Every structure is written in C-alpha cells, then in structure tokens.
C-alpha cells in the first residue's frame, strides 16, 4: 500500500510541477505595482522632445591621453627600438629603463 501511495504522490507532484510551469493566458499578465513605466527594463527610452531626436549624454570625465617615447629593449642580440606610445595623463609607464610618470594634461 505504501508503494502505491508513493507512486500516486509522485504522479501528483509531477502534475503540480507541470501546471506551475505553464504560461499564463494571453492578456492575463499584470505588472507589479510601481513598475508601470513602459520603458522600464526595455532598453529604450523616448527621444527628448526638445531636439526631436536622441543625443548622447555629455562626457565630463573623458579620459585624456598623452604621447610618450619609450624604448622596446631588444633581447638575444636584437637591437632596441624607440617608439611612441599613448598613455593616460598622469599615469605611470615604463620607458624601457625605468618607471616614469606621464605629464598631467
């Protein structure tokens, strides 16, 4: 008897799981309160009416770069190579001989 009971409980459990995983009928979905904004989580926002089209946000913290001269040290008999490289202003870089600090922009 307990075997029959366990088998029925298994069937009932599988049926309940299947019923819980069914999609809701069309038109049944109601958004949670407070999330009635149609642009919430959609990835798109309306264009500002002031311009008539969307414009990128201004970037006030734009990273600035400066050009520095460094030496690529040759190894195993190969010659050194002097090149120019762009680094972030004020950052540290290795010029081939020692660590230097780039000038502030």
N, C-alpha and C positions, 0 to 999 in steps of 0.2 A: 504494500500500500504506500509506503513512504517513497518507493521508487516512482510510482505513478504520480504521486503528489509533486515530487521534484521535477518530473518531466513536464507536468502542467504549469508549474511555476516558471520553468524555463521558457516555455512557449508564450506565456503571458508576458514575461519580461521582454522577450524579443518583440512581441507585438506592440508593447507600450513604447519601446525604443523607436520602432519604425514609425509609429504615429507621431512621436515627438519631433522626428526629423522631416516630416512633410512640410512643404512650402505652404505659406498662408495663402488663402484665396486672393484673387486679384481685387484691389480696392480695399482690402482689409487693413493694410498697414497704416498705423497712426504714429507719427513721430512723437518722441518723448517730449514732455513739456519743456520749454526753454530752447528747443532746437528747431524752431520753425523757420529759421533763416534758410532760404533756398540755396544760398551759396556755401552753407556750412559743409565742409569736407568735400566739396565738389571739385576744388582745384581751380575754379574760375571765379572771377569777380566782375562786376559790371564796369564798363568804361566810365571814367569820370565825365559828368555831363558838361563840365567847364570846357573841356577840349574837344569832346566828341570822339576821342579815341584814347586808348590807354598809353601812358608814358611810364618809362622805368623810374623807379624811385631814385632820388639823388644819392650819390655815394659820398658821404662826407669823410669817411675813414678809408679813403683809397690808399692802397699800399704803393709807396713810391720806390723806385729802383734807381741805382746809380751804376755806372760802368767803372770797373776796376781792372787793373792789369795784374795778371797772375802768371806764374811760371809752372808749366807742366813738366815736372822733372823726368828726364829720360832715365831708363833703367837698362842694365846689362849692355852698356856701351852705346845706347841710343842717345841722341842729342836732346837737350832741353828745348822746350817750345814755349815761347812767350805768346800769350793770348789775352784777349779781353773778355771779361765775364760780367754779367749783370747780377748784382746782389741787392738785397733790401737795404735801404738807407739806415745807417746806424748799427747794422748787424756785424757780427764777426765773420771773417773769412780767412782762409789760409792761402797765402800768396806763393807758396812753394818753398819758402824758407822759414816763415814764422806766421803766427796768427796776428792779424791786423783787424782794426775796426774801420768799417766804411764811414765816410763822412755823412753827417746829417744833411738832409735835403731841405 
